[in-house]
């Protein structure tokens, strides 16, 4: 599985997803807060299927080539 989520995107996904889950556990926003599992999972695995479909990528471009000619 190719990574398509960069560090900033990853941190935001994990933070916001965790916040939604916490608010759900505290019964502030109800059971829909469990949808926070989606951004947490995509942040942990550094892969977002929607990014793949939309051809988006927030990972930095690797400028170091391992190819030796």
Rosetta constraint file for C-alpha pairs under 8 A:
AtomPair CA 1 CA 47 HARMONIC 7.45 0.50
AtomPair CA 2 CA 47 HARMONIC 6.91 0.50
AtomPair CA 3 CA 45 HARMONIC 7.88 0.50
AtomPair CA 3 CA 46 HARMONIC 5.34 0.50
AtomPair CA 3 CA 47 HARMONIC 5.15 0.50
AtomPair CA 3 CA 59 HARMONIC 7.22 0.50
AtomPair CA 4 CA 46 HARMONIC 6.31 0.50
AtomPair CA 4 CA 47 HARMONIC 5.32 0.50
AtomPair CA 4 CA 48 HARMONIC 6.68 0.50
AtomPair CA 4 CA 51 HARMONIC 7.08 0.50
AtomPair CA 4 CA 52 HARMONIC 7.61 0.50
AtomPair CA 4 CA 56 HARMONIC 7.39 0.50
AtomPair CA 4 CA 57 HARMONIC 4.70 0.50
AtomPair CA 4 CA 58 HARMONIC 5.91 0.50
AtomPair CA 4 CA 59 HARMONIC 5.50 0.50
AtomPair CA 5 CA 9 HARMONIC 6.06 0.50
AtomPair CA 5 CA 10 HARMONIC 6.07 0.50
AtomPair CA 5 CA 43 HARMONIC 7.28 0.50
AtomPair CA 5 CA 46 HARMONIC 5.00 0.50
AtomPair CA 5 CA 47 HARMONIC 5.86 0.50
AtomPair CA 5 CA 48 HARMONIC 7.01 0.50
AtomPair CA 5 CA 57 HARMONIC 6.22 0.50
AtomPair CA 5 CA 58 HARMONIC 4.97 0.50
AtomPair CA 5 CA 59 HARMONIC 5.18 0.50
AtomPair CA 6 CA 10 HARMONIC 5.91 0.50
AtomPair CA 6 CA 46 HARMONIC 7.40 0.50
AtomPair CA 6 CA 57 HARMONIC 7.74 0.50
AtomPair CA 6 CA 58 HARMONIC 4.80 0.50
AtomPair CA 6 CA 59 HARMONIC 3.89 0.50
AtomPair CA 6 CA 60 HARMONIC 6.47 0.50
AtomPair CA 7 CA 11 HARMONIC 6.15 0.50
AtomPair CA 7 CA 59 HARMONIC 7.30 0.50
AtomPair CA 8 CA 12 HARMONIC 6.22 0.50
AtomPair CA 9 CA 13 HARMONIC 6.14 0.50
AtomPair CA 9 CA 43 HARMONIC 7.62 0.50
AtomPair CA 9 CA 58 HARMONIC 7.02 0.50
AtomPair CA 10 CA 14 HARMONIC 6.23 0.50
AtomPair CA 10 CA 42 HARMONIC 7.77 0.50
AtomPair CA 10 CA 43 HARMONIC 4.54 0.50
AtomPair CA 10 CA 44 HARMONIC 7.34 0.50
AtomPair CA 10 CA 46 HARMONIC 6.68 0.50
AtomPair CA 11 CA 15 HARMONIC 6.07 0.50
AtomPair CA 11 CA 43 HARMONIC 7.03 0.50
AtomPair CA 12 CA 16 HARMONIC 5.93 0.50
AtomPair CA 13 CA 17 HARMONIC 5.80 0.50
AtomPair CA 13 CA 39 HARMONIC 4.93 0.50
AtomPair CA 13 CA 40 HARMONIC 5.86 0.50
AtomPair CA 13 CA 42 HARMONIC 7.47 0.50
AtomPair CA 13 CA 43 HARMONIC 5.55 0.50
AtomPair CA 14 CA 18 HARMONIC 5.90 0.50
AtomPair CA 14 CA 39 HARMONIC 6.19 0.50
AtomPair CA 14 CA 40 HARMONIC 4.49 0.50
AtomPair CA 14 CA 41 HARMONIC 7.83 0.50
AtomPair CA 14 CA 43 HARMONIC 5.57 0.50
AtomPair CA 14 CA 44 HARMONIC 7.31 0.50
AtomPair CA 15 CA 19 HARMONIC 6.10 0.50
AtomPair CA 15 CA 40 HARMONIC 7.70 0.50
AtomPair CA 16 CA 20 HARMONIC 6.23 0.50
AtomPair CA 16 CA 36 HARMONIC 7.21 0.50
AtomPair CA 16 CA 39 HARMONIC 7.50 0.50
AtomPair CA 16 CA 40 HARMONIC 7.94 0.50
AtomPair CA 17 CA 21 HARMONIC 6.32 0.50
AtomPair CA 17 CA 35 HARMONIC 7.64 0.50
AtomPair CA 17 CA 36 HARMONIC 3.90 0.50
AtomPair CA 17 CA 37 HARMONIC 6.03 0.50
AtomPair CA 17 CA 38 HARMONIC 7.15 0.50
AtomPair CA 17 CA 39 HARMONIC 5.24 0.50
AtomPair CA 17 CA 40 HARMONIC 5.14 0.50
AtomPair CA 18 CA 22 HARMONIC 6.09 0.50
AtomPair CA 18 CA 36 HARMONIC 6.31 0.50
AtomPair CA 18 CA 37 HARMONIC 7.56 0.50
AtomPair CA 18 CA 40 HARMONIC 6.68 0.50
AtomPair CA 19 CA 23 HARMONIC 6.12 0.50
AtomPair CA 19 CA 36 HARMONIC 7.59 0.50
AtomPair CA 20 CA 24 HARMONIC 6.16 0.50
AtomPair CA 20 CA 33 HARMONIC 4.74 0.50
AtomPair CA 20 CA 34 HARMONIC 6.79 0.50
AtomPair CA 20 CA 35 HARMONIC 7.50 0.50
AtomPair CA 20 CA 36 HARMONIC 5.18 0.50
AtomPair CA 21 CA 25 HARMONIC 6.16 0.50
AtomPair CA 21 CA 33 HARMONIC 5.19 0.50
AtomPair CA 21 CA 34 HARMONIC 5.28 0.50
AtomPair CA 21 CA 35 HARMONIC 7.58 0.50
AtomPair CA 21 CA 36 HARMONIC 5.53 0.50
AtomPair CA 21 CA 37 HARMONIC 7.18 0.50
AtomPair CA 22 CA 26 HARMONIC 6.21 0.50
AtomPair CA 22 CA 33 HARMONIC 7.83 0.50
AtomPair CA 23 CA 27 HARMONIC 6.23 0.50
AtomPair CA 23 CA 28 HARMONIC 5.30 0.50
AtomPair CA 23 CA 29 HARMONIC 5.91 0.50
AtomPair CA 23 CA 30 HARMONIC 7.72 0.50
AtomPair CA 23 CA 33 HARMONIC 6.63 0.50
AtomPair CA 24 CA 28 HARMONIC 5.88 0.50
AtomPair CA 24 CA 29 HARMONIC 5.36 0.50
AtomPair CA 24 CA 30 HARMONIC 5.11 0.50
AtomPair CA 24 CA 31 HARMONIC 5.79 0.50
AtomPair CA 24 CA 32 HARMONIC 7.19 0.50
AtomPair CA 24 CA 33 HARMONIC 4.76 0.50
AtomPair CA 24 CA 34 HARMONIC 6.53 0.50
AtomPair CA 25 CA 30 HARMONIC 7.90 0.50
AtomPair CA 27 CA 31 HARMONIC 7.79 0.50
AtomPair CA 29 CA 33 HARMONIC 6.23 0.50
AtomPair CA 35 CA 39 HARMONIC 7.93 0.50
AtomPair CA 36 CA 40 HARMONIC 6.37 0.50
AtomPair CA 37 CA 41 HARMONIC 5.96 0.50
AtomPair CA 38 CA 42 HARMONIC 6.20 0.50
AtomPair CA 39 CA 43 HARMONIC 5.93 0.50
AtomPair CA 40 CA 44 HARMONIC 6.10 0.50
AtomPair CA 41 CA 45 HARMONIC 6.12 0.50
AtomPair CA 42 CA 46 HARMONIC 5.55 0.50
AtomPair CA 42 CA 47 HARMONIC 5.36 0.50
AtomPair CA 42 CA 48 HARMONIC 5.42 0.50
AtomPair CA 43 CA 47 HARMONIC 7.04 0.50
AtomPair CA 47 CA 51 HARMONIC 7.98 0.50
AtomPair CA 48 CA 52 HARMONIC 6.63 0.50
AtomPair CA 49 CA 53 HARMONIC 6.41 0.50
AtomPair CA 50 CA 54 HARMONIC 6.11 0.50
AtomPair CA 51 CA 55 HARMONIC 5.67 0.50
AtomPair CA 51 CA 56 HARMONIC 4.69 0.50
AtomPair CA 51 CA 57 HARMONIC 6.45 0.50
AtomPair CA 52 CA 56 HARMONIC 6.24 0.50
AtomPair CA 52 CA 57 HARMONIC 7.78 0.50
